[in-house]
Amino acid sequence: MSIVKSGRIAAAVSLLTCVGMLGVRPALAGQAANRETSVVTFTKDIAPILQAKCETCHRPGSIGPMPLQSYQDARPWIRSIKARVAGREMPPWSLDKTVGVQKFINDASLTDEQIDLIVRWVDAGAPMGNAADMPPARQWTNDNAFFLEARLGPPDLIVKAAAWTMPAQAPDISFESVVDIPGLTEPRWVRASETRPSLKGRRIAHHASTYVLRPRSAEAVAAERAARGNQPGADLAVGESRATDLEELFTEWAQGKGGEVYPDTVGKLLMPGTKAKFDVHYHAVGEEITDQIEIAWWFHPKGKTPDYSSEWVPIGSTGGESLQIPPNTITEHQGYTVLKSPAMLHNFQPHMHYRGKAQTLEAIYPDGRREVINRVTRYDNTWHINYIYDPDYAPVFPKGTVLMLTSVHDNTAANKNNPDPRQWVSGGARTVDEMAHLNEQVIYISESDYQRIVDERAKRVSTRSN
């Protein structure tokens, strides 16, 4: 096996593991002993965990292979549940918890205590417990509802692509559909969005990118500048006038991803005359299936201009000649972008395919300091998780910061997801090709915003340490 490295910035990424020796005081040891001897039951201890962290997928009509809503549902699967939970494979959350930012508004992972409870429950024979301890059943919206409806109510607007029928046997295809955005007669700011295929379409839809085709005439550019007001980075977001529409990525969906919700002070702008373009990657699954991708938008109130705008910024490689992975090798590729304005990251969303193993996002600050922002070390192409930062902890950067992405692909037999380690793999859109980028949303902020946030966080850390 060989190691192949390539990238536009030559940099070594060190993996640091800190091991501490902790002494246990007698009182704490006694507490641990009490936990070990207490009886863990499904109704009292396990059902609340499953409701909070598992039922989103493991319920009738959703994407989980079996429901986990009752003791009768869970009991036949206890060995599998223990293995997946103890191995931190389920719920899917492949973020490295030892480095980088760890505050996210959509953290689906289990705590160490929750994992311990599930393991102890299974090891004890999975007792049901007292039926009176069972929490009330969690209420779910119907299968045709968007996930965000439970939190935000029905969407303000739904835009649908043209339908596509995928044959039972066929090569991967990239299906494009350009449609008008109905009812968009004035500037509207999106505060949340969610893309989804149909229920059956989830089997054939690998990922879908939604673009907006923005008119760039002098009149359209002037109208957009007016709609953005004095937002930081408005000039970068609007750009210059041109003869043709500007095609810009608005949002991306991939298997396992939920919706995107922006902070109250942030939005994404849609202008009248804008069209939506869907670019959907479909693959055959042995059955003819018709799908129709759709995107739902929830708007800020009419007339409200958020303080900040969220913009997509490419980091890494979506394919091409630069991404080459020889047979039976582990490769490392790097890509970067330079921030032209102070900025805050809204999310961290890695994207690779079958050979993807790990991705690390680093910041190289103007003063030369380097910092690991986030890392995934157990990437799984089945789950394209969008890690959405808690706004109070989202990373902020000064103008001129380099955001560098290091992607590791494992094209060996040791990778259980690898369809064929004998193949030379290139960058491309097919599932058997590879990618190495982040689907990243950046919020431009002002110089004064950046300094204020830095000062507030330093004060918060100082207060806690005292």
Secondary structure, DSSP 8 states (H G I E B T S, - for coil): -EEEE--SS----------------HHHHHHHHHHHHS---IIIIIHHHHHHHTTTTSSTTSSSSS--SSHHHHGGGHHHHHHHHHTT-SS---B-TTSS---BTT-----HHHHHHHHHHHHTT-----GGG---------TTS-TTHHHH-S-SEEEE---EEE-SS---EEEEEEEE-TT--S-EEEEEEEEE--TGGGGTEEEEEEEEEE--SHHHHHHHHHHHTT-TTHHHHH----SS-EEEEEEEEETT---EE--TTEEEEE-TT-EEEEEEEE---SS-EEE--EEEEEE--TT---SEEEEEEEEEESSSTT-EE-TTEEEEEEEEEE-SS-EEE-EE-EE--TTEEEEEEEEE-TTS-EEEEEEESS--TT----EEB-TTT--EE-TT-EEEEEEEEEESTT-TT-S-TTS-EEB-SSTTSB-EEEEEEEEE--HHHHHHHHHHHHHHHHHHH-
